[in-house]
Amino acid sequence: MEILKISGLSLGSIIVLFILTKMVGQREMSGLSIFDFTIAITIGSIAAEMATSLEDNFMQPLIAMVIYAIVTLLISFINMKSVKLRPIFSGKTLILYDNGTLFKENFKKAKIDLNEFLSQSRTNGYFNLSDIKTALLEENGKISFLPYSDKRPANASDFNIKPNEDSINTNLILDGKVMEENLKELKLDKLWLNEALQKQGITKIDNIFLATYDTNGNLSVYLTNNVKDN
């Protein structure tokens, strides 16, 4: 009976944790501020407590999880409305390096040593500090680098070229399955898809791992394990 109870409570804690995470927002899954990190760990710990609660007190961790989620939503609302209180909960951006100057006091505040800073610089492609104009420590703990204009990668505007605008590709086939809803949104059908595939010498949809379609009318097809369509 204990195994069944633990299984049931575990499933329940997962469902509740998933619902609360959806309520709090996807920011919990991306760049975490100090407050977000603390809340995420605490809610996870409470969920584990709820899952292993063999006595009839599982409502206590459940209520605690809900309260933490409500507080998180409240803090998020405060962050949106109050510029003055935002740095308290989310932290603030610190200048670590600017125009050849390293800001030692900000390194101390951020608890980042020089070796870690140089390592992150190299990871981002800057092996020489003289290539960097400004480096900022963001609220989520990541460092953003602004290179000098003559050290950044060249882009089309540097050559007075105006390329076509990029667009998001639409998936038409995933792992051998046709995404019929996506076809409908594009006002296309399976007949068109089959004809387009045949033009590329492909007759078996099962061999297609991914097929995408862009706004320029290009169909890109990627076969499973590079198999040849027969």
C-alpha positions as CSV (number, residue, x, y, z in Angstrom):
1,M,0.0,0.0,0.0
2,E,2.9,2.4,0.8
3,I,4.2,1.9,-2.8
4,L,0.9,2.8,-4.2
5,K,0.5,5.8,-2.0
6,I,4.0,7.1,-2.8
7,S,3.3,6.6,-6.5
8,G,0.0,8.5,-6.3
9,L,1.5,11.3,-4.3
10,S,4.5,11.5,-6.7
11,L,2.2,11.7,-9.7
12,G,0.1,14.4,-7.9
13,S,3.1,16.5,-7.0
14,I,4.3,16.4,-10.6
15,I,0.9,17.5,-11.9
16,V,0.7,20.3,-9.3
17,L,4.3,21.4,-9.9
18,F,3.7,21.5,-13.7
19,I,0.5,23.6,-13.3
20,L,2.2,26.0,-10.9
21,T,5.2,26.3,-13.3
22,K,2.9,27.1,-16.1
23,M,1.2,29.8,-13.9
24,V,4.5,31.3,-12.9
25,G,5.8,31.5,-16.5
26,Q,8.5,30.2,-18.7
27,R,11.1,32.6,-17.3
28,E,11.6,30.1,-14.5
29,M,13.0,27.7,-17.2
30,S,15.3,30.2,-18.8
31,G,17.5,33.0,-17.3
32,L,16.9,32.9,-13.5
33,S,17.3,35.9,-11.2
34,I,18.4,35.3,-7.6
35,F,14.8,35.4,-6.5
36,D,13.6,33.1,-9.3
37,F,16.4,30.6,-8.5
38,T,15.5,30.5,-4.8
39,I,11.8,30.0,-5.5
40,A,12.4,27.3,-8.1
41,I,14.5,25.3,-5.7
42,T,12.2,25.7,-2.8
43,I,9.1,24.7,-4.8
44,G,10.9,21.6,-6.1
45,S,11.9,20.7,-2.5
46,I,8.3,21.0,-1.3
47,A,7.1,18.9,-4.2
48,A,9.6,16.2,-3.2
49,E,8.3,16.4,0.4
50,M,4.8,16.1,-0.8
51,A,5.6,13.0,-2.9
52,T,7.2,11.2,0.0
53,S,4.6,12.2,2.6
54,L,3.3,8.9,3.9
55,E,1.1,10.4,6.6
56,D,-2.1,12.3,5.9
57,N,-0.4,15.7,5.8
58,F,0.3,16.0,2.1
59,M,-2.1,19.1,2.1
60,Q,0.6,21.0,4.0
61,P,3.3,20.9,1.3
62,L,0.6,21.4,-1.3
63,I,-0.6,24.6,0.3
64,A,3.0,25.7,0.7
65,M,3.6,25.2,-3.0
66,V,0.6,27.3,-3.9
67,I,1.7,30.1,-1.6
68,Y,5.2,30.2,-3.1
69,A,3.7,30.3,-6.6
70,I,1.4,33.2,-5.5
71,V,4.3,35.1,-4.0
72,T,6.3,34.6,-7.2
73,L,3.4,36.0,-9.3
74,L,3.2,39.0,-6.8
75,I,6.9,39.7,-7.1
76,S,6.7,39.5,-10.9
77,F,3.9,42.1,-10.8
78,I,5.9,44.3,-8.5
79,N,8.9,44.0,-10.9
80,M,6.8,45.2,-13.8
81,K,5.3,48.1,-11.9
82,S,8.1,49.4,-9.7
83,V,11.5,50.3,-11.2
84,K,12.9,51.1,-7.8
85,L,12.0,47.7,-6.3
86,R,13.0,45.7,-9.3
87,P,16.8,45.6,-8.5
88,I,16.0,44.1,-5.0
89,F,14.3,41.0,-6.4
90,S,15.9,40.6,-9.8
91,G,19.3,42.2,-9.3
92,K,20.7,44.8,-11.6
93,T,23.1,45.0,-14.5
94,L,26.7,45.7,-13.6
95,I,29.5,47.1,-15.8
96,L,32.5,44.7,-15.6
97,Y,34.6,46.2,-18.3
98,D,34.4,49.4,-20.4
99,N,36.8,51.1,-22.8
100,G,39.9,49.3,-21.4
101,T,38.9,49.6,-17.7
102,L,38.1,46.7,-15.4
103,F,35.7,47.6,-12.6
104,K,37.1,45.8,-9.7
105,E,34.3,46.8,-7.3
106,N,31.7,45.3,-9.6
107,F,33.7,42.1,-9.9
108,K,33.5,41.8,-6.1
109,K,29.8,42.5,-6.0
110,A,29.1,39.9,-8.7
111,K,31.5,37.4,-6.9
112,I,33.2,36.8,-10.3
113,D,37.0,36.5,-10.5
114,L,39.1,37.7,-13.4
115,N,39.8,34.1,-14.6
116,E,36.1,33.4,-15.0
117,F,35.6,36.6,-16.8
118,L,38.4,35.9,-19.2
119,S,37.1,32.3,-19.7
120,Q,33.6,33.6,-20.6
121,S,35.2,36.2,-23.0
122,R,37.0,33.4,-24.8
123,T,33.9,31.3,-24.9
124,N,32.1,34.1,-26.6
125,G,34.9,34.4,-29.2
126,Y,37.0,37.3,-27.7
127,F,40.5,36.1,-26.9
128,N,41.8,39.7,-26.6
129,L,40.2,42.2,-24.3
130,S,41.2,45.0,-26.7
131,D,38.5,43.7,-29.0
132,I,35.8,44.3,-26.4
133,K,34.4,47.8,-25.8
134,T,31.9,46.9,-22.9
135,A,31.1,43.8,-20.9
136,L,28.0,43.7,-18.7
137,L,26.8,41.3,-16.1
138,E,23.1,40.8,-16.7
139,E,20.5,40.1,-14.1
140,N,20.4,36.4,-14.9
141,G,24.2,36.0,-14.3
142,K,25.3,35.9,-17.9
143,I,27.9,38.3,-19.3
144,S,27.0,40.3,-22.5
145,F,29.9,41.5,-24.7
146,L,29.8,44.6,-26.9
147,P,32.8,44.5,-29.3
148,Y,34.3,47.5,-31.0
149,S,32.7,48.2,-34.3
150,D,35.8,47.1,-36.3
151,K,36.0,43.9,-34.4
152,R,32.4,42.7,-34.8
153,P,31.4,40.4,-37.6
154,A,30.5,42.2,-40.9
155,N,26.9,42.4,-41.9
156,A,25.0,43.2,-45.0
157,S,24.4,46.9,-44.1
158,D,28.2,47.4,-44.1
159,F,28.2,46.7,-47.8
160,N,24.9,48.5,-48.5
161,I,23.3,45.2,-49.3
162,K,19.6,44.6,-48.4
163,P,19.0,40.8,-48.3
164,N,15.6,39.3,-48.2
165,E,14.0,39.2,-44.8
166,D,14.4,36.0,-42.9
167,S,11.3,34.2,-41.8
168,I,10.3,31.3,-39.5
169,N,10.2,28.0,-41.3
170,T,7.0,25.8,-40.9
171,N,7.4,22.1,-40.2
172,L,5.5,20.0,-42.7
173,I,6.9,16.6,-41.8
174,L,8.3,15.4,-38.5
175,D,9.8,12.0,-38.1
176,G,7.9,10.6,-41.1
177,K,4.5,12.1,-40.1
178,V,2.8,14.8,-42.1
179,M,1.8,17.9,-40.0
180,E,-1.7,18.3,-41.6
181,E,-2.6,21.4,-39.5
182,N,0.5,23.2,-40.7
183,L,-0.4,22.3,-44.3
184,K,-3.9,23.8,-43.9
185,E,-2.5,27.0,-42.4
186,L,-0.3,27.4,-45.4
187,K,-3.3,26.7,-47.7
188,L,-1.5,23.6,-49.0
189,D,-2.5,19.9,-49.1
190,K,-1.0,16.4,-49.3
191,L,-1.2,16.4,-53.1
192,W,1.0,19.4,-53.3
193,L,3.4,18.0,-50.7
194,N,3.7,14.7,-52.6
195,E,4.3,16.4,-55.9
196,A,7.0,18.7,-54.3
197,L,8.7,15.7,-52.8
198,Q,8.6,13.8,-56.1
199,K,10.4,16.7,-57.7
200,Q,13.2,16.1,-55.3
201,G,13.2,12.4,-56.0
202,I,11.6,11.4,-52.8
203,T,8.6,9.0,-52.8
204,K,8.6,7.6,-49.2
205,I,7.5,10.0,-46.5
206,D,8.6,7.5,-43.9
207,N,12.2,8.2,-44.8
208,I,11.9,11.9,-44.0
209,F,13.0,13.0,-40.6
210,L,12.2,16.7,-41.2
211,A,10.7,18.8,-43.9
212,T,10.3,22.5,-43.6
213,Y,8.7,25.2,-45.8
214,D,9.6,28.9,-45.8
215,T,7.8,32.0,-47.1
216,N,9.8,32.0,-50.2
217,G,8.2,28.7,-51.2
218,N,11.3,26.6,-50.6
219,L,10.8,23.0,-49.3
220,S,13.8,21.7,-47.4
221,V,13.9,18.0,-46.8
222,Y,16.2,16.0,-44.4
223,L,16.2,12.2,-44.6
224,T,16.5,9.9,-41.7
225,N,20.2,8.8,-41.2
226,N,20.9,10.1,-44.7
227,V,19.2,7.1,-46.2
228,K,18.6,7.2,-50.0
229,D,15.0,7.1,-51.0
230,N,14.2,4.1,-53.2
